[in-house]
Amino acid sequence: MTLPNLITIGRLFLVPVVILLILEGRWQAAFIVFVVAGLSDALDGLLARRFGMASELGAYLDPIADKALIVSIYIALAVVGAVPSWLVVLVVARDVMIVAAVILSWLMSKPLAMAPFSVSKLNTGAQISFAALLLGARAFGVDTGAVVQVGQLVVALLTVASMTAYLTFWLRHMAG
């Protein structure tokens, strides 16, 4: 058990905390916990790379923690009416599709090593930034105006682009 893995596990424990805070309308606390979770993601990756603490467990735990945080945040934000349901369905569908593709590949004895594509990294950054914008705006009473609509559009477009890239990659892998 490495320090980066412990940090990642800590991030997993923050997921239900931030969800509860959102559902209770405790926006400032939710924003702070979300920022701490985001910083922990950066820190565990930095430690793993810089100090040679990368591990196989961490390679599995980190994306699980990331997906758990993003999917949970979007679902909670939809429950309280802060984000439209259609966007949540899109975000969740992408992650479910990726996980299903990996499992199906494994079950069909064609294991798939998934590495994030550039568009996927952009997508994750947009999803996190948009969630932070929504949380921060509610936490500090900031009127975001049209920025929210632009953010929704950017997240939707990047999510579809990422979904398409992974689906294309998976189909080629399975046909090959």
ChimeraX commands (.cxc) that place a marker at each C-alpha (Angstrom):
marker #1 position 0.00,0.00,0.00 radius 0.5
marker #1 position 1.69,3.18,-1.21 radius 0.5
marker #1 position 1.02,6.77,-0.15 radius 0.5
marker #1 position -0.61,7.60,-3.52 radius 0.5
marker #1 position -2.96,4.62,-3.06 radius 0.5
marker #1 position -3.91,5.82,0.43 radius 0.5
marker #1 position -4.64,9.28,-0.98 radius 0.5
marker #1 position -6.81,7.71,-3.70 radius 0.5
marker #1 position -8.72,5.67,-1.11 radius 0.5
marker #1 position -9.20,8.88,0.86 radius 0.5
marker #1 position -10.69,10.46,-2.27 radius 0.5
marker #1 position -13.14,7.56,-2.51 radius 0.5
marker #1 position -14.25,8.30,1.06 radius 0.5
marker #1 position -14.83,11.94,0.11 radius 0.5
marker #1 position -17.38,10.97,-2.56 radius 0.5
marker #1 position -20.30,10.22,-0.19 radius 0.5
marker #1 position -19.38,13.26,1.89 radius 0.5
marker #1 position -19.61,15.68,-1.03 radius 0.5
marker #1 position -22.83,14.04,-2.23 radius 0.5
marker #1 position -24.44,14.44,1.18 radius 0.5
marker #1 position -23.32,18.06,1.37 radius 0.5
marker #1 position -24.84,18.78,-2.06 radius 0.5
marker #1 position -28.11,17.09,-1.15 radius 0.5
marker #1 position -28.25,19.11,2.07 radius 0.5
marker #1 position -27.56,22.35,0.18 radius 0.5
marker #1 position -24.34,22.99,2.07 radius 0.5
marker #1 position -22.68,24.48,-0.98 radius 0.5
marker #1 position -19.55,26.00,0.53 radius 0.5
marker #1 position -18.65,22.78,2.31 radius 0.5
marker #1 position -19.44,20.76,-0.84 radius 0.5
marker #1 position -17.23,23.05,-2.91 radius 0.5
marker #1 position -14.34,22.74,-0.44 radius 0.5
marker #1 position -14.60,18.93,-0.28 radius 0.5
marker #1 position -14.77,18.77,-4.08 radius 0.5
marker #1 position -11.64,20.94,-4.39 radius 0.5
marker #1 position -9.83,18.78,-1.82 radius 0.5
marker #1 position -10.82,15.67,-3.81 radius 0.5
marker #1 position -9.52,17.28,-7.00 radius 0.5
marker #1 position -6.25,18.28,-5.37 radius 0.5
marker #1 position -5.84,14.78,-3.97 radius 0.5
marker #1 position -6.14,13.42,-7.51 radius 0.5
marker #1 position -3.34,15.70,-8.67 radius 0.5
marker #1 position -1.23,14.87,-5.60 radius 0.5
marker #1 position -1.51,11.08,-5.84 radius 0.5
marker #1 position -0.54,11.17,-9.51 radius 0.5
marker #1 position 2.40,13.47,-8.86 radius 0.5
marker #1 position 3.70,11.31,-6.01 radius 0.5
marker #1 position 3.28,8.11,-8.00 radius 0.5
marker #1 position 5.20,9.46,-11.00 radius 0.5
marker #1 position 7.81,11.61,-9.31 radius 0.5
marker #1 position 8.81,9.19,-6.56 radius 0.5
marker #1 position 8.33,5.90,-8.36 radius 0.5
marker #1 position 5.32,4.91,-6.25 radius 0.5
marker #1 position 3.12,3.84,-9.14 radius 0.5
marker #1 position 1.47,0.49,-8.56 radius 0.5
marker #1 position -0.91,-1.87,-10.29 radius 0.5
marker #1 position -3.46,-1.26,-7.54 radius 0.5
marker #1 position -3.17,2.48,-8.10 radius 0.5
marker #1 position -3.67,2.02,-11.85 radius 0.5
marker #1 position -7.08,0.50,-11.04 radius 0.5
marker #1 position -8.02,2.61,-8.02 radius 0.5
marker #1 position -7.35,6.05,-9.50 radius 0.5
marker #1 position -9.77,5.85,-12.45 radius 0.5
marker #1 position -12.38,4.20,-10.20 radius 0.5
marker #1 position -12.10,7.09,-7.75 radius 0.5
marker #1 position -12.26,9.62,-10.59 radius 0.5
marker #1 position -15.34,8.02,-12.14 radius 0.5
marker #1 position -17.05,7.64,-8.76 radius 0.5
marker #1 position -16.50,11.32,-8.01 radius 0.5
marker #1 position -17.59,12.68,-11.38 radius 0.5
marker #1 position -20.62,10.44,-11.84 radius 0.5
marker #1 position -21.79,10.97,-8.26 radius 0.5
marker #1 position -21.35,14.74,-8.44 radius 0.5
marker #1 position -23.37,14.98,-11.65 radius 0.5
marker #1 position -26.15,12.77,-10.30 radius 0.5
marker #1 position -26.33,14.78,-7.07 radius 0.5
marker #1 position -26.33,18.07,-8.98 radius 0.5
marker #1 position -29.21,16.79,-11.13 radius 0.5
marker #1 position -31.18,15.71,-8.06 radius 0.5
marker #1 position -31.03,19.27,-6.69 radius 0.5
marker #1 position -31.79,20.78,-10.09 radius 0.5
marker #1 position -28.37,22.35,-10.67 radius 0.5
marker #1 position -27.68,20.46,-13.90 radius 0.5
marker #1 position -30.09,19.11,-16.52 radius 0.5
marker #1 position -30.90,15.40,-16.47 radius 0.5
marker #1 position -29.96,14.96,-20.14 radius 0.5
marker #1 position -26.37,15.99,-19.38 radius 0.5
marker #1 position -26.16,13.55,-16.47 radius 0.5
marker #1 position -27.47,10.74,-18.66 radius 0.5
marker #1 position -24.77,11.55,-21.21 radius 0.5
marker #1 position -21.95,11.69,-18.64 radius 0.5
marker #1 position -23.05,8.47,-16.93 radius 0.5
marker #1 position -23.70,6.65,-20.23 radius 0.5
marker #1 position -20.16,7.37,-21.41 radius 0.5
marker #1 position -18.60,5.90,-18.27 radius 0.5
marker #1 position -20.95,2.90,-18.25 radius 0.5
marker #1 position -20.11,2.27,-21.91 radius 0.5
marker #1 position -16.37,2.35,-21.23 radius 0.5
marker #1 position -16.61,0.00,-18.25 radius 0.5
marker #1 position -18.93,-2.36,-20.16 radius 0.5
marker #1 position -16.56,-2.43,-23.13 radius 0.5
marker #1 position -13.60,-3.34,-20.94 radius 0.5
marker #1 position -15.57,-6.07,-19.15 radius 0.5
marker #1 position -17.00,-7.46,-22.39 radius 0.5
marker #1 position -13.55,-7.53,-23.97 radius 0.5
marker #1 position -12.19,-9.41,-20.99 radius 0.5
marker #1 position -15.11,-11.89,-20.99 radius 0.5
marker #1 position -14.55,-12.54,-24.70 radius 0.5
marker #1 position -10.84,-13.25,-24.04 radius 0.5
marker #1 position -9.80,-10.09,-25.88 radius 0.5
marker #1 position -8.58,-8.00,-22.94 radius 0.5
marker #1 position -8.35,-4.34,-23.67 radius 0.5
marker #1 position -5.72,-2.04,-22.24 radius 0.5
marker #1 position -7.45,1.33,-22.08 radius 0.5
marker #1 position -5.37,4.46,-21.97 radius 0.5
marker #1 position -7.03,7.87,-21.96 radius 0.5
marker #1 position -7.22,9.67,-25.28 radius 0.5
marker #1 position -6.51,13.40,-25.53 radius 0.5
marker #1 position -10.19,14.14,-26.08 radius 0.5
marker #1 position -10.97,12.07,-23.00 radius 0.5
marker #1 position -8.56,14.10,-20.88 radius 0.5
marker #1 position -10.17,17.29,-22.19 radius 0.5
marker #1 position -13.58,15.83,-21.41 radius 0.5
marker #1 position -12.63,14.96,-17.84 radius 0.5
marker #1 position -11.17,18.43,-17.36 radius 0.5
marker #1 position -14.34,20.03,-18.71 radius 0.5
marker #1 position -16.58,17.85,-16.54 radius 0.5
marker #1 position -14.60,18.67,-13.40 radius 0.5
marker #1 position -14.36,22.37,-14.24 radius 0.5
marker #1 position -18.09,22.59,-14.94 radius 0.5
marker #1 position -18.95,20.82,-11.67 radius 0.5
marker #1 position -16.58,23.16,-9.81 radius 0.5
marker #1 position -18.20,26.16,-11.51 radius 0.5
marker #1 position -21.68,25.04,-10.45 radius 0.5
marker #1 position -20.60,24.28,-6.89 radius 0.5
marker #1 position -18.57,27.47,-6.58 radius 0.5
marker #1 position -21.36,29.65,-7.99 radius 0.5
marker #1 position -23.82,28.26,-5.47 radius 0.5
marker #1 position -21.30,28.36,-2.64 radius 0.5
marker #1 position -20.45,32.01,-3.13 radius 0.5
marker #1 position -23.66,33.34,-4.70 radius 0.5
marker #1 position -22.09,34.15,-8.07 radius 0.5
marker #1 position -24.42,34.74,-11.02 radius 0.5
marker #1 position -22.90,32.72,-13.84 radius 0.5
marker #1 position -25.29,33.93,-16.55 radius 0.5
marker #1 position -24.76,32.27,-19.91 radius 0.5
marker #1 position -21.53,30.62,-18.74 radius 0.5
marker #1 position -23.57,27.67,-17.47 radius 0.5
marker #1 position -25.17,27.06,-20.88 radius 0.5
marker #1 position -21.78,27.29,-22.58 radius 0.5
marker #1 position -20.32,24.89,-19.99 radius 0.5
marker #1 position -23.15,22.42,-20.55 radius 0.5
marker #1 position -22.57,22.52,-24.29 radius 0.5
marker #1 position -18.80,22.06,-23.96 radius 0.5
marker #1 position -19.24,19.12,-21.56 radius 0.5
marker #1 position -21.87,17.53,-23.83 radius 0.5
marker #1 position -19.78,17.88,-26.99 radius 0.5
marker #1 position -16.59,16.60,-25.37 radius 0.5
marker #1 position -18.47,13.72,-23.74 radius 0.5
marker #1 position -19.90,12.64,-27.11 radius 0.5
marker #1 position -16.50,13.04,-28.77 radius 0.5
marker #1 position -14.83,10.96,-26.06 radius 0.5
marker #1 position -17.55,8.33,-26.23 radius 0.5
marker #1 position -17.12,8.13,-29.99 radius 0.5
marker #1 position -13.33,7.81,-29.72 radius 0.5
marker #1 position -13.55,4.98,-27.20 radius 0.5
marker #1 position -16.28,3.18,-29.15 radius 0.5
marker #1 position -14.25,3.39,-32.37 radius 0.5
marker #1 position -11.14,2.11,-30.58 radius 0.5
marker #1 position -13.09,-0.73,-28.99 radius 0.5
marker #1 position -14.76,-1.79,-32.23 radius 0.5
marker #1 position -11.41,-1.89,-34.03 radius 0.5
marker #1 position -9.91,-3.90,-31.18 radius 0.5
marker #1 position -12.75,-6.41,-31.19 radius 0.5
marker #1 position -12.67,-6.77,-35.00 radius 0.5
marker #1 position -8.88,-7.21,-35.10 radius 0.5
marker link #1:1,2 radius 0.2
marker link #1:2,3 radius 0.2
marker link #1:3,4 radius 0.2
marker link #1:4,5 radius 0.2
marker link #1:5,6 radius 0.2
marker link #1:6,7 radius 0.2
marker link #1:7,8 radius 0.2
marker link #1:8,9 radius 0.2
marker link #1:9,10 radius 0.2
marker link #1:10,11 radius 0.2
marker link #1:11,12 radius 0.2
marker link #1:12,13 radius 0.2
marker link #1:13,14 radius 0.2
marker link #1:14,15 radius 0.2
marker link #1:15,16 radius 0.2
marker link #1:16,17 radius 0.2
marker link #1:17,18 radius 0.2
marker link #1:18,19 radius 0.2
marker link #1:19,20 radius 0.2
marker link #1:20,21 radius 0.2
marker link #1:21,22 radius 0.2
marker link #1:22,23 radius 0.2
marker link #1:23,24 radius 0.2
marker link #1:24,25 radius 0.2
marker link #1:25,26 radius 0.2
marker link #1:26,27 radius 0.2
marker link #1:27,28 radius 0.2
marker link #1:28,29 radius 0.2
marker link #1:29,30 radius 0.2
marker link #1:30,31 radius 0.2
marker link #1:31,32 radius 0.2
marker link #1:32,33 radius 0.2
marker link #1:33,34 radius 0.2
marker link #1:34,35 radius 0.2
marker link #1:35,36 radius 0.2
marker link #1:36,37 radius 0.2
marker link #1:37,38 radius 0.2
marker link #1:38,39 radius 0.2
marker link #1:39,40 radius 0.2
marker link #1:40,41 radius 0.2
marker link #1:41,42 radius 0.2
marker link #1:42,43 radius 0.2
marker link #1:43,44 radius 0.2
marker link #1:44,45 radius 0.2
marker link #1:45,46 radius 0.2
marker link #1:46,47 radius 0.2
marker link #1:47,48 radius 0.2
marker link #1:48,49 radius 0.2
marker link #1:49,50 radius 0.2
marker link #1:50,51 radius 0.2
marker link #1:51,52 radius 0.2
marker link #1:52,53 radius 0.2
marker link #1:53,54 radius 0.2
marker link #1:54,55 radius 0.2
marker link #1:55,56 radius 0.2
marker link #1:56,57 radius 0.2
marker link #1:57,58 radius 0.2
marker link #1:58,59 radius 0.2
marker link #1:59,60 radius 0.2
marker link #1:60,61 radius 0.2
marker link #1:61,62 radius 0.2
marker link #1:62,63 radius 0.2
marker link #1:63,64 radius 0.2
marker link #1:64,65 radius 0.2
marker link #1:65,66 radius 0.2
marker link #1:66,67 radius 0.2
marker link #1:67,68 radius 0.2
marker link #1:68,69 radius 0.2
marker link #1:69,70 radius 0.2
marker link #1:70,71 radius 0.2
marker link #1:71,72 radius 0.2
marker link #1:72,73 radius 0.2
marker link #1:73,74 radius 0.2
marker link #1:74,75 radius 0.2
marker link #1:75,76 radius 0.2
marker link #1:76,77 radius 0.2
marker link #1:77,78 radius 0.2
marker link #1:78,79 radius 0.2
marker link #1:79,80 radius 0.2
marker link #1:80,81 radius 0.2
marker link #1:81,82 radius 0.2
marker link #1:82,83 radius 0.2
marker link #1:83,84 radius 0.2
marker link #1:84,85 radius 0.2
marker link #1:85,86 radius 0.2
marker link #1:86,87 radius 0.2
marker link #1:87,88 radius 0.2
marker link #1:88,89 radius 0.2
marker link #1:89,90 radius 0.2
marker link #1:90,91 radius 0.2
marker link #1:91,92 radius 0.2
marker link #1:92,93 radius 0.2
marker link #1:93,94 radius 0.2
marker link #1:94,95 radius 0.2
marker link #1:95,96 radius 0.2
marker link #1:96,97 radius 0.2
marker link #1:97,98 radius 0.2
marker link #1:98,99 radius 0.2
marker link #1:99,100 radius 0.2
marker link #1:100,101 radius 0.2
marker link #1:101,102 radius 0.2
marker link #1:102,103 radius 0.2
marker link #1:103,104 radius 0.2
marker link #1:104,105 radius 0.2
marker link #1:105,106 radius 0.2
marker link #1:106,107 radius 0.2
marker link #1:107,108 radius 0.2
marker link #1:108,109 radius 0.2
marker link #1:109,110 radius 0.2
marker link #1:110,111 radius 0.2
marker link #1:111,112 radius 0.2
marker link #1:112,113 radius 0.2
marker link #1:113,114 radius 0.2
marker link #1:114,115 radius 0.2
marker link #1:115,116 radius 0.2
marker link #1:116,117 radius 0.2
marker link #1:117,118 radius 0.2
marker link #1:118,119 radius 0.2
marker link #1:119,120 radius 0.2
marker link #1:120,121 radius 0.2
marker link #1:121,122 radius 0.2
marker link #1:122,123 radius 0.2
marker link #1:123,124 radius 0.2
marker link #1:124,125 radius 0.2
marker link #1:125,126 radius 0.2
marker link #1:126,127 radius 0.2
marker link #1:127,128 radius 0.2
marker link #1:128,129 radius 0.2
marker link #1:129,130 radius 0.2
marker link #1:130,131 radius 0.2
marker link #1:131,132 radius 0.2
marker link #1:132,133 radius 0.2
marker link #1:133,134 radius 0.2
marker link #1:134,135 radius 0.2
marker link #1:135,136 radius 0.2
marker link #1:136,137 radius 0.2
marker link #1:137,138 radius 0.2
marker link #1:138,139 radius 0.2
marker link #1:139,140 radius 0.2
marker link #1:140,141 radius 0.2
marker link #1:141,142 radius 0.2
marker link #1:142,143 radius 0.2
marker link #1:143,144 radius 0.2
marker link #1:144,145 radius 0.2
marker link #1:145,146 radius 0.2
marker link #1:146,147 radius 0.2
marker link #1:147,148 radius 0.2
marker link #1:148,149 radius 0.2
marker link #1:149,150 radius 0.2
marker link #1:150,151 radius 0.2
marker link #1:151,152 radius 0.2
marker link #1:152,153 radius 0.2
marker link #1:153,154 radius 0.2
marker link #1:154,155 radius 0.2
marker link #1:155,156 radius 0.2
marker link #1:156,157 radius 0.2
marker link #1:157,158 radius 0.2
marker link #1:158,159 radius 0.2
marker link #1:159,160 radius 0.2
marker link #1:160,161 radius 0.2
marker link #1:161,162 radius 0.2
marker link #1:162,163 radius 0.2
marker link #1:163,164 radius 0.2
marker link #1:164,165 radius 0.2
marker link #1:165,166 radius 0.2
marker link #1:166,167 radius 0.2
marker link #1:167,168 radius 0.2
marker link #1:168,169 radius 0.2
marker link #1:169,170 radius 0.2
marker link #1:170,171 radius 0.2
marker link #1:171,172 radius 0.2
marker link #1:172,173 radius 0.2
marker link #1:173,174 radius 0.2
marker link #1:174,175 radius 0.2
marker link #1:175,176 radius 0.2
view
